[in-house]
Amino acid sequence: MSENLSPLMRQYYQIKNQHPDTLLLFQVGDFYELFFEDALKASKFLGITLTQRGLDSSGNPIPFCGVPIHVVNHYLTKLVKGGYKVAICDQLEPARPKKIVERGVTQVLTPGTLTDLSLLDEKCASYLAVCFPVNQGFNLVFAELLTGQLFFTQISDTKNSCQTNKFLEAELSRFMPDEIIIPDIKIAKPLIALMKNLAYTATIEKFDPSENGILEETKTWCQNQFFTANFSFSDFNQHLYAFALLFKYLKRNNERALSQLRNLLVYKTDDFLILDAGAQKNLELVKNLQDGSSKNTVFAVLDKAVTPMGSRTLKKWLLRPLVKSDLIEERMSTVQFFLDNFNLRQNLREHLETIGDFERTVGRIALRRALLYDYILIVRLLGDLPKIKRTLADGGNDRITEGLIAKIGDFSILEKLLNDAINQEKNNYLIKESYSPELDRLRSLSEKGTLAIAELEKQEQQNTGILSLKIKYNGSSGYSIEITKPNLHLVPTHYIRVQSLANRERFTTQELKELEYDLTRAENQIEEVEKEIFESIKLEVENHLGPLRRLSSTLSNLDALIALAEVAYAHNYVRPTFNSISKILIEDGRHPVVESYLQQRFIPNSTLLSDEQSLWVITGPNMGGKSTYLRQVALISILAQIGSFVPAKAAELPIIDKIFTRIGAADNVAEGKSTFLVEMEETALICSQATKNSLVILDEVGRGTSTYDGLAIAQAVVEYIYTNIKARCLFATHYRELAVLADQFSGITCYYAANAQTNDGIVLLHKILPGVASGSFGLEVAKFAKLPSELITRAQAILEDLHVDNIVVKPAMPRGSLEDNKIYQNYAELLQKYNEISSYLNQKENELKDLKNFREQIVDFNCDNVTPKQALEFLWKLKD
C-alpha cells in the first residue's frame, strides 16, 4: 500500500480487504461513504451523485458517493433487495482531534440474513437457502434466522433434468427464499443459470470440503444443535455438504445465528400437499399474475390476522398444506371452536393486536440485534399474558383452551424482572429508578453536579457583571463559559481561553474544570453501570429464549386460527368432511377470491368426481367461467387441507397428495422455449408424476399448435390420465370433438359452461351443467372487445366457409329432466331481463348526472363578468 494514501484511505483499504465481496458503507461523521468500485455500483443502482475525493496510490481521483446516516435504511433496503451484500462499518469511538477514529464492521447485510424490521416485509418469512447439487438431484436447506428454524429436504433425480428442475422450482416456491447460496463447483453452473432465470438472488460461495476441517466443525455444530430423535446422523454424511455451506456462510456473515438455529425439521417433499410451481402461480395463492403483489390472492382473502406473525403463519400454511387427516382435523376443530364463540374471538383479537410482531422481537433478541424498544415490547406482552389466559379460560372448551393455556406458559418471574428494571418512560434513563442503589447514588451525584453548574453560571454572571454569560456543554470540548465579543473587556484575568468563535469566545476556570471532572466521572459511571445492568438483563432474557420462542409460535398460530374463523364467519364458509374413497363432492362451491370481489353476484357451482365419473371434459364459450370453476375446485381442496373452512354449501373431500395445473400460456425465451413447448413440458410433468390420489386441472391443452395436432394430443392426454393415472381430473377445452370420449369411457363425463342465445348475443350464465357446449362463441367475445364491425363481419363469413362438421357432437342439452331444462331457460331469460333493466337504470342515472351538471354550469355562470365572445362560447358548449 502506497504511503501517499491518506490515513483514512489506508484504514478503508484494510477493512475493505476483509470484506471484498460486499459494498462497504464506511462511516465518516454523519455519513456513510462508499469509494472506488463500490461507489460506482451504488451510485448507479441508487441514482445518487457520484463525485471524487482525494487520489489513489497511482494519483488518480477516487470515485466517491455517500448517504446521510439518518436515511441509510432507505438505501439499505434498495441495495439488499437488489441482491447486494452490504457491510456496515461504524465509528467505534467518538471523534478526537488529530486522531483516526477506530472503525469496524458491525453488521453484514445480505438478502437472506436481514434482521432489521425496516428492511423486511412484515407479512413474508425471510429464508436463507442452500441448494447443493448431488447425484443429479439437490439437497436443500432453508434457514429462518429470526425464528431459529431450519428445514432440510432432498429433490431426487427423476432421470429427466427438466422435471427435476421443476420439482426444485416447486420446493423453492414453498419458501420463496430471499437468498440462495450455491457452491462454486463445476456441477453447479447450470443451477446458477436456473436461479437467475427464476429471478432468485443467488450467492456463489467458494467451497472446498478439505478446507480447515470445515466438515468436522459442521458435524459438531449439527450434533450440538439438532440432536433429536427424528434426525439420523447415520444418514447425515451424504447431506453434510449442504449444512457445511450454510455453516461457512453464516460464520462469516452472522455467526450469532449459528447458535440460535435449534429447531430442525427433516422432511420429504410429499410430507405436505405437493403443489408444483405452476399450480402455485396459476392459483394465485400468495402472488397475483398481474403485478406479483398479494392483492386479489387467496392469501389476501384469508389474511384476517391482527399481527404480522399471524399473517406469516397463514402464508406458510397456504404454501404447505397438510396431508395427515388428524392434524387437519385438529386445526379445523380449533377453527370451529372460535367460529362458535364470537365474543371470545373478538376479545382475543383485541389482546393479540397489542403484542405486535413478538416473533421477530424474540428473534432480534436471540441474534443480539435488539434495541431497548424490543425489550419494552417484551415486558408489555408478558404483562398482557394473564389477560389472554383469563380470556381463554372463560372460553368454555376445556380441551382446546387448556391446551392453549399450557402452551403459553408462565413468565411471571421474567415479567417482574423486566417490569422492575426497564424504564418505559420517555426520558434518558435506561434503567428504572430504585432498581439499583448504586445507580441511584450516581444519578444523585450527577443531578447535584448539574445544579452546581447552574449555580456556578449565576455566580459568574454576578461576579463579572456579564448577564449574557452562559456555561454550555460541547461534545468535543466539554463544559465552557461562553462570552459574546462585546463583553470580552469584562472577562476576569483568571479565565482561561479555550476557543475563539465568530461572535463569541469560550473560557474555563479551575473551579469549572474540577466540577466538570466530577460530573463527567459520575455520568461515565452511570453509563457503565447502566450498561452492566442492561447486559445482565439481556442474559436473563436469553436464558428464556426457548420458552419465548414457543410462546411466539403459540400466539402466531392462535392468531392464524382465529383469522380462519373470522374468514369463515364473514364469508359463510363451511367445515368440509374427508373420505377415503377419493370422492370430491362440492355443493355450490365458490371461488374465494372472485367471490370476495363480486360479493353477492358470484354464481356457485357443484362438483362430483368419483370412481363413477373421475374425469370431466368441460366445454363452453370464452369468458363462460370454465377457468374460474377449475381453479375453485383446486382452491377448495387446498383450503381444506390447511385446516380452513371452505367456500361452499357443503364439501366432502379426499386427502389429496398432489395438485397439478396447466392453465394459460407462457413461454421461456431465456431458454429458447416456445409457448407450446412449455405447455408440453408441464403436461409431461403431470403425466409422469400425478397419482390416483392427485387432482389434475388442465385448461386448453393442445391449443398451442395446429388444430388436428392439438386435438390429437388433447384426446391422448385425457385417455392417458383416465386409463393410466386414474387421478381426479377437470379438463377444460374448446375441442368439442372430445365429447365422443364420454361414450367410449364410462368414467369420463361431459359438462359445459351454460349460456343462452338472445337477439343481442349470448348471455353467459357461469353455470357448469352436464352436456356439451354448442360452440365457443369466439366472435361474440370479439364483439365484447370492440373489434371493428367490418372485421367481425368478415370473420363470420370466413367461419361459415371453414365450418365442416365431420364429427358428431352431442347437443348442448343437460342430461337432467325436461323440467330442469325449463328452469335453466327461464333463468337465462330472467338474467337477460335483469341485464336490460340494469342497463336502463345506468343510462337514466347518467342522464340525471348530466342534467345536474348542466344546472350547476348555468347557476355558476356569471353573466355580469363575461365578454360577448365568452357568453357565445358558453352557449355553444351547452348546445353541444
N, C-alpha and C positions, 0 to 999 in steps of 0.2 A: 504494500500500500504506500502510495507516494506521500512524502512528508508535507507537500504543498497543499494537501487537503485540510480543510478547517477541522478543528476538534469535533464539531458537531457531526460532520460528514464521516469522520473516522468512526465515531460511535455508531452512526447509522449503518455503515458497512458491516461492522462487527455483528450487530443484531440481525441485519438482513441475511447474512450468510447462514445464520442458524434457522432461518425460515425462508428458504429460496423459492418455494412453490406457493407463496402467499402474496397478497397485496399487503404491504406493511404500512399501517397507519401510525405515523410517528408523531407523538405529541410534542408540540413546541408552543408552550404557553396556552393560549385559549383555542388553539387549532390542532387538528390532526393533519399532518402533511405527508405527501407522497412524492417520491423522487424517481428519476430515471424511467425505466420501463413501466414501473408501477404507475407513475404519473401519466404516461402516455395512454395506458389501458384505461385507467379510472376516468380521466378527463373525457375520453371519447365515449365511454359507456354511460357516464353520469351526465354528460353535457355541461361540464363546468370548465372554467377558464384554465387553460394551460399556459404557464409562464416559465420563467427561468430564475434560478438562484445560484450564484456562485459558479465556479468552474470545477470540472473534474480533474483527475490526475494528468489528463492529456491537454488540459487547457480549454476544453470545450464547455459551453454552457450546460448546466444541469437542468433538465426538464423538471418542472415542479408544479404541483397544484395542491389545494388544501380545502378543508371544510371546517366550519366552526364546531367546537365540541358540543354546544347545546343543541345542534340539529344533526348530530352524527348518526343517530338511529335511522333517520330518514334515508340516508345514503347507504348505511349498512344493509338495510332491508333490500334495497335495489341490488347491491353488489352480491349478497349471498343468494338471493333468489335468482340472480343471473348466472349462478354457478361458480362464482369466485370464492376462494378461501381467503379470509382476511385475518391478519394478525394485528391485535391492538397493542401498541407499545406505549405505555403510560409513563409519565414522570413519577418517580417513586419517592421524591423528596421535594421540599419547597425550593424555589429558585433562589440562588445566592449570587451576589456579585462575584465576577472573576472565577467562577467555578462551573464546570459542565455538570448539569443536573443528571443524577443517576436515572437511567431509564431501563425498562424491561418489559417483555411481552407478558401481559397479564391474562390474555384470552386469545384463543384461536377460534375463529368462527368459520364453520363450514355448513353447507345446507342441511346436513343431517345431524349436526351436533349443537344446534341452537338451543338456548335456554331462556333468553330474554323474551318476555311475553310480548313486547312490542314488535319482535321480529317473527312471531309465529301466528299462524291462523288459529284462532281460538277454537274453531269447530273442526279442526283437522288434526289427527295424531301426527306426530313428526317421527319418522322412522329413518334410521341409518341402516342400509342393507349391504350385505356382502353377497356377491354372485361369483361362485368359483366353479369353472368348468371341470368336470371329472367324468371319465368313461362315457363320453358323448352325451352326458346329462349335466345337471347342475346341482351344487349344494348351495342352499340359500339360508342366510341368517338375517333376521330383522331385529334391530335393537331400538327400543323406545326409551331413550335415556331418562326422560322425566318421570317415567313410571317404574323404571328398573326392570322392564320386561324384555325377554329375549325369546325369539321364535326360531326354530330350525326345521327345515324340511328338505326333501330331495325331489328333483324333477328327473325322472328316469329316462333313459334312452328309449325312444319309440321306433328306432330304426328308420325314422324319417325326420330329417333335421328340421324341415318346415313345421311339422306337427309338434316336435319337441320344443321349438321356439314359441309356438302358440300356447303350449302349457306353461312355459316360463312367463310369457306375457300375462296370462290369466292370473298366475300366482302373484306377480308383481302388482297387478291391478287391485288385488285384495288389500294391499298395504299402501300402495302409492308412495313409495319412499321418496324422501326429499333428496337423498344422495345414495348412489350405489357404488361401492368400492369393487373394483375389478383388478385382479392381479396382472402385473406386467409380464405376462408369459406368452409364448407363441400361440398356443391354442386359444387364447382369449381374444385375439384380434377380431374375429367375426362377431364376438359378443359385444365388443366396443361399438362396432358399426350398428348392431341391432339396438343397443341402448340409445344411441344418437337418433336413430330412426323413430324410436318410441318416445322421444323427447324427454328422457330421463337425464338428470345430471349425473354423469359418471366420473369417478375419480380413479385414475390409474395409479396403483400403488406398487412400488417395487417389492418383489417377494422372492426370497431365497430361503428354502427350508433349512439350509445348513447355517444360516446366519445367527451367530451369537446365541445358540441354544434356544431359539425362539419357540420351537415346538415343545420342548420340555417346560419352558416357562408358561406357555399357553395351557398345557395339560394340567400343570399345578394350579393355575388360576381357575380352570374349569372345575377341577375336583373340589377346590375350596368353596367355590360359589354355588355350584349346581348339583352337589351330590345328593340326588333324590332317587326314590325307588323307581321312577319311570325313566331314568336315564342310565343306559347301559354303557359303561366305559369299555367293555369288551368289543363293542362295535364302533368305538369312537375314533380309532386311528385313521380310518378312511375319511372321516369328516373333519379331522383336526386342522387341515389347511385353511378351511373357511373361517374357523374360530381364530386361528393364528393371525390371519389377515386383519380381522376385526381388532384383535388384541393389539397388534402392532400400531394400527391406525389410531386407536383411542389412547394408547400410551403416549403418543406424540402430541395429540391434539386435545385430549380431555381425559387425563389419566384418572381423575377422581371418579369418572363414570364406571371404570372397571370394578371398583369395589361396591358399586351400587347396583350393578346388574346381577340380580339374585334369583329372579323368577324365570326359569327356562321351561318352555313348552316345546317338546319334540313331537311333531305331528306329521301325519300323512295328508296329502292333498285331499283325499276323499274322507277325511275326518269331518269335513264341512261339505255342505252342498257345493258341488263344483259348478262355477259359473265361468264359462270361457270369456275371454276379453270382449268378444263381440256381443255376448249377452249383456254383460255389464254396461257396455256402451249403448247398445240399441234400446235397452230397457230404461235407460236414463235413471239409474239408481241414485247416483250421487252427483253426476255432471250431466248437463243437458247437451244436446247436439248442436245448439245454436252458438253459444259463446263459451261453453265449458264451465259455466258457473253452476251453482246449486239451485238456481231459480227454476221453477217448474220441473222439479225432480221428485222422486219418491221420498228421498231424504227430507226435502223441504216440506212435504206433507206431514211426515212423521215427527219432525223436529219441534215438539212442544215442550222440550226440556227447558228448565229455567236456569241451568248452569251450563257453562261451556263443556265441562267434563261429561255431563249427561248427554249433550249433543254428540260428542266424540264417541261415546259408548254406543249410541244408536247407529252411528255410521259404521262402526266396527261390526255390529250385529248384522246390518244390512248387507255388508260385503262378505260376511262369513256365516251364512245361515246354518242351523244345526241339522244333524241327521239322526240324532238319538231322540226317540219319542219321549223318554222320561224327562230329559232336560227341557224339551219344548213344552211339555205339559206343565212342568214346574213354573216356567215363565208365565204361561197362559193363566195358570191358577192365580198367580200374584196380580196379573193384569185384571183378571175378573174381580178379584177382591177390591182393588182400588176403583174399578168401574162401578161397583155396587155401593161404594162408600164415598159419596160426593164430598161431604164435609171434611172427612179425613184427608181426602185427596187435596182439597184446596188448602187446608191448614198446613200440610206437609210441603206443598209448593211454596207457600209463603216463607216457611222456615228455610227451605233449600235456597230460595232466591237470595238470601242474605249471605250465604257462605262463599259465593264467588267460585273461582277456579281453584278449589282446595287441592286437587290432584297435582296441578303444576306448581302450586306453592310448596307442597311437600317435596316435590322433585327438585325444585331450586334449592331448598334447604339441604337435601341429600347431596347435591353437587356443589354445595358451598358457594352458590351464586345468589343467595337470598339477601335481601335488604331488610332494614328494620320494619318496613311496611309488611313484609311477608310474615314476620313473627307476630305483628299486631293482628293480621288476618287469622293466624292460627289460634291465638288466645281468644279472639272473638267467637270463632267457630266452636272451640271447645266449651266456651261458656253457654252456647246455644244447644249443645248436645242433650242436656237434661230435658229441654223443651221438646226436642224431636222424639226422645224416648217416651215422654209422657203422652205425646200425641199418638204414637204408635200403640202404647199400652191401652189407650182408650178406644182402639180401633175395633175390637170385638172378635177378631180371628186369632186365637191363641197360637195356632201352628205357624202362621205367617209372621205375625207381629213379634212373637217371642224369638223367632229365628233372626229377624232383622235386628232386634234389640241386642241379642247376643253378639252379632257380628259388629255392632257399633262399638262395644267395649266400654271400659271405664277409664277415663282420662282425668279424673278429678285431681290427682296429685300434680300432674303436669300442668293442668289448667291453673291451679292455685299458684304454682311457682311462677308461671308466666304472668299471671294477673298481678302478683305482688311485685314482680321485678320490672316488667316492661312498661315504660312510660307511654301512654297512648294519647297524651295531651299535646297540643301544638305549641311546644316550647323547645328549647335547645337540649333539654335533658334526655338522655338515652335510658337511664335507669331511674325508677321512681324514687322520690324522697322516702326516707325511713326504711329503705330496704337494706342499706349498708351504712352502719355508723361511721366508718372511716370516710366514706364518700360524702356523707352529710357534713362531717367535720371540715373536709377540704372545701366543700361548697360554701360553708360559712366563712372560711378564711377568704375565699375568692370574693364573696359579696362584701365583706368588710374592706378588702382591698379596693374594690370598685367604688365604694363610698369614700374611701380615703383619697382616691384620685379626684373625685368630685369636690371634696373638702379642700384639697391642695389647689385646685383650679380657682375656687373662691378666694382662698388666702392670697394667691399670687396676683389676682385681679386687684385686691385691696392694697397689697404691698407696692405694686408697680403703678397703680392708677390707670392700667390699661383694661378697660371694661370689656373690650372685644377679645381679650386673651382667651385661648382655648387649649385644653390638653386633649389631644386626639391620638388614636392608635392607627398605625400604618403597618401593613403586613411585612414590609421589608425593613423598616427602621424602628418599629416598636412605638412606645409612647414618646410624645414630644410636645413641647409648648409652642403653639403657632401664634405668631405676631405679625400683623399686617405692616407693610413698609412705612406708612405714615407714622407709626408708633415706635419705630426702631430706636429713636433717640431716648425713649424711656426705659429701654432694656437695662436691667441691673448688670453690673460687671461680673457677678458670679455665674451668670448664664453662660452656658457652653453652646456655641453654634454647632448645629448638626447638618443642616441642609438649607440651601437657598432655592426658592421657587420664584415664579414670575411676579407675584404680588404679595408674597409673604415669606417669612423665614421661620425655620424650626430650630428650637433650642432645647436643652435639657439642663437638669441640675442634679447635684449629688443626691438630694432627697428624692427626686423623681426616679433616679436610677435604682436606688435601694427599694423604693416602693414597687417599681416595675419588676425587679428581680423577685421579690416576694410573691407578687401577683402572678407572674409568669410561671414560677415554680408551682404554685398552687393549681393553676389552670392545667399545666402539663401533668401534674399528678392526678388531677381529676380525670383527664383524658385517659391516662394509663389505667387507673383503677376502673373506670367505666368499661374500658376495652377488656380488661381481665374478667370483670363480672359478666359482660356480654358473651365472651368466649366460653365461659363456664356454662352459661345458659344454653348456648348453641350446642355444646357437647351433650348436655342433658336431653335436649330435644332430639339429637341424633341417636341417643340410646332408645328412643321410642319410634324410630323410623319404620320398623316393621309393622307395629300396630297402626301407625298413622297411615301407612300405605294401604293396609287392609281397610281402614276406615274410609279413605278416599274412594277405594274400589266399591265399597258397600253403598256409599252415598251417590256415586255416579250411576251405579246400577239401579238404585232406588229412583233416582230422577228419571232415568230412561224408562223404567217400567211404568211410572206414573204418567209419563208422556204418552206411552202407548195407550194407557187407559183414557187419557184425555182425548186422543185422536179417535178412539172407538166411540166415545161419548159424543163428540162433536159431529162425526160423520156417519153415525149409526152403523158401525161395523159389528160383525157377529163372530162368535167363537167357532172356529172350524173343528170338526172331528177328523180322526185319522183312521184309515183302514189298512189292511194288509193284503188287499186283492188288487192293488194298482188301479183303483177306481177314482176318477176325478169327476165329482158331481158338484157343480156350482149352480145354485139357483139365483137368478137375477144378479149376476156378477157385474162389477163396475170397475172401470179403470181409476185408480186412486188419484192420479194427477189430473186427468181430464175432468173427472167429476168435481174435483176441488175448484177447477177453473170455471166449469159450466154451472156448477151448483145444481139446482133443481132440474135443469134441462137435459141432464145426461140420461140416455136410454139404456137400461140394463139388458144383459143377455145371459142366457143359461148355457151350461156346458155339461155333456156327459161323454166321457171317454172311459171305456171299459173293455173287457175281453170281447164283447159282442160288437163294439164299434170303437176300435182303438185308434183309427186314423180318419180324420175329417179332411175332405177336399173342399175348400171354400172358394167359391167364385163370386163375382159381383162387380159392380161398377167402381171406378176410381172414386175416392172420397166417400165410399159407401160405409166405411167403418171397419174393414177387414183387419187392417194393421192394428188399430186400437184394440179390437177384440182379441187378436193373437197375444198382444202384449199383456192385456189384463189377466188372461189365464195364467201366464207365467208369473206375473207380479203377485197374484193372489196366492200362488204356491210358495213364493219366496217369503211373503209376509207371514204366512202360516208357520214357516219353519224358522223364523226368527222369534217366534212366540207372540206375534201380534194377532189381533183380531183382523178380520178381512172385510173388504167392501162387497158384501153380498147379502142376500136374504137368508141363505143357508149354504154351507160348504162341507163336503165330505171328501177328504183328500188322502192320497198315499204319501209316504215319506219318499221324496224324490232324491235320487243320488246326483243327477247332473241335469242342468238346463242348457240347451244349445239354441241359439237363434241365428237365422240367416235372413236379415232384413235390410233392405235398402241397397244402394250402390256405392261402392268405394273402390278406389284404385290405390296403387302403391307405386308412384312414379319413381321414387328413390331407388327401388329395387327392380324397376323396369317391368312391373306387373300391371296388366290391364284390369279394368273392372271385372271382366268375365273371369280372368284367371284367379283373382282374389275370391270371387264368388265360388269357383270350383274348389279352391283350396279349403275354404271354410266348410263347404259341403262335404269334402273328403274327410275333414276332421270329425264331423258329426257321424259320418257313416262308419268310421273306424273306432270311435270312442264311446258312442252312445250305447246304453244297455236297455234291457227291458224295463228297468226302473227309472228311465230318464224321461224328460219332457222335451220334445223337439218342436221348435217353432220355425217354419220355413215360409218365406214370403217371396213369391215370384222367382223361384229357381228356374234357370234356363232362359230368362228374358234377355240376357246379355249377348246372345248370338242369334243366328238366323232362326226363323220360325220353326222349321222342321227339326233342326238340330236341338233347339231349346226344348221343344215338345218331347222329343225322344229322351233327352236327359231327365226332364221333369218326371216323365212316367216311370223311367227306370229307377229314379231316386225313391219315388213313392213305393214302388214294388219292393225295393230293397229294404226300406225301413219297415214295411209291413211284414215281409216274409222272413228277413234275416235278423233284424234287431228286435222287432216287436215292442218298440217304445211307444208311448203315448205321443201322438203327433197331430199338429194342426198345420195343414198345407194350404196356403192361400195362393191362388193363381188366376191368371186371365185365360189360361188354356182350358176352355170349357170342354174340350175333347176328352179330358181326363175323367169325365163323368162315367165313361164306359167301365172304369175300374170298379165302380160300385157293383156292377153286375158280375164281375169276374172274381171279386174277393168279398167274402161275407162281412168282414170286419171293417171295410172301407165304406164310408158314408159321405154323401154329398150334401153340403149346405151352401147357402148363398146369402149375400147381403141384400136384403129386400129393398125394393124401390117401387114406385108407382109412376106410370106414364100419364101425363096430363097435356093439355093443349099448350101449356107454357114450357114443356120439357119434362124431365124426370124429377120426382120428389124422392130424396134419399131418406129411407126410414131408419137406417142404422140398426136394423134388427136382423139377427142371424137366424135363418129358417131352413128347414130341410128342403132340398131341391137344388136346381142348377139355375144360375142366372141366365137370362135371355140374351145378354150382351154385356160389353164392358163400358159402353156409352162414353167412349173417349171423346167424341165430338161434342157431347154435352158439357164435359169438363172444359174442353177448349173454349166453348162459349162463355163459361164462367170466368175464364181467364182473360176474356175480352180480345181474343184474336180477331183480326179483321173479318167482317161478314163475307167478303168475297173469297177469302181463304177458306172459311168454313164451308161455303157452298161448293167450292172446287173439291175439297176433301170428301164431301158427301158423294159427289159424282164418282170420284176415284174409288171410294169404298164399294159403291154399287157394282162397278166394273170388276173389282177384285174378288168380290164375295163368291166363293164356291163352297158349298156346304157338302163336303164329301163324307162327313162323319155325322151320324145321327146323334144329336144331343138331346138329353131329356129336357122337357119344357120347364120353365121356372114356376113350377107348381109345388106347394108344400105337400108333404106326404100325410098331412093330417086330414081331418074330416072336411067336408064341404062347408060346414058351419065355421070352422077355423079360417078357411079361406075368405069367407064373407067378412069375418071380423077384421082381418088384416086389410081387406079392400076398403071397408068403412074407415079404418084407422088412417089409411092413406088419404081418403077424401077429407076427413076431418083435419088432418095435418095440412093439406093444401089450403083449406078454408082459413085455418089459423094463420098460415103464412100470408094469405091475401089480406086478412084483417090487420095483421101486424104491419104490413107494407102500407096500407091505407092510413093507419094511425100515425106512422112515422112521417108520411107525406104531410098530413094535417098539422103535425107538430112542427115540422119545418116551415110550413106556411105561416103558422102562428108566430114563430120566431122572426120571420121576415117582416110580418106586419108590425110587431113590436119594435123592430129595428127601424122600420120606416117611420113610425110615430116618433121615436126618440130623435131621429135626424131632423125632423121638422121642428120639434119642440126646441132643440138646441140651436137651430139656425137663427142667427141674429140679423134680422132684416135691416137694422139701423147701422150696421157696421160692415157692409159689404159693398163692393163696386157692382155696377150693372153686369159686368162680364162674369163676376163670381156668382151672381144670382142666376144668370143664364146657364152657367155650367152646372149649378146645383139642380136646376130644373131638368136639364138633360139627364143628369145622373139618376134622379128619381124616376124619370120616364123609362130609362133602361131597366 
